[in-house]
């Protein structure tokens, strides 16, 4: 899919399942930049980021408060170039930590930490937060479509890499529809189910005999 897109001057954002060396290399070679979440599927990378941000250090920092769904969340963003020479990660320019704090019922404080890697060298902490925030907005809408229109939460597939593969396939279907100018996903799915030969032809595939 990436080879068919013009990534010049664009930033590709994604969750942890896309944080792969080969993908980062492909994005950069296509003229783009990446901002990707780091989780336990990259344990060494995650450990390095957590170790870096544990003490107070010299970081590019940004803070913001937002009120959504009736509650206020406080965001603290820190970015650093300290690991650029240490980590063997393609075209790494900065690492980022975003800490979100909010209170739920009973005054209980909740804390959520997210770590990211990026090839953006000139972006400050505020810009990195804005890019991440934009991704979360898209991600939330995407999850709603995958759950409501595609029944993701009702799926019985749970073993091995099955859930990740199906999530990637659902994302690919949504991306193809969006690139075709289609945004009413539920209606499009229903239409294509009723017109399988036309769908196969539109994708440039040969029907099975």
Secondary structure, 3 states (H helix, E strand, C coil): CHHHCCCCCCEEEECHHHCCHHHHHHHHHCCCEEEEEECHHHHHHHHHHHHHHHCCCCCEEEEEEEEECCEEEEEEEEEECCCCCCCCCCCCCEEEEEEEEEEEHHHEEEEEEEEEEECCCCCCHHHHHHHHHHHHHHHHHHHHHHHHCCCHHHCCCCCCCHHHHHHHHHHHHHHHHHHCCCCCHHHHHHHHHHCHHHHHHHCCCCCCC
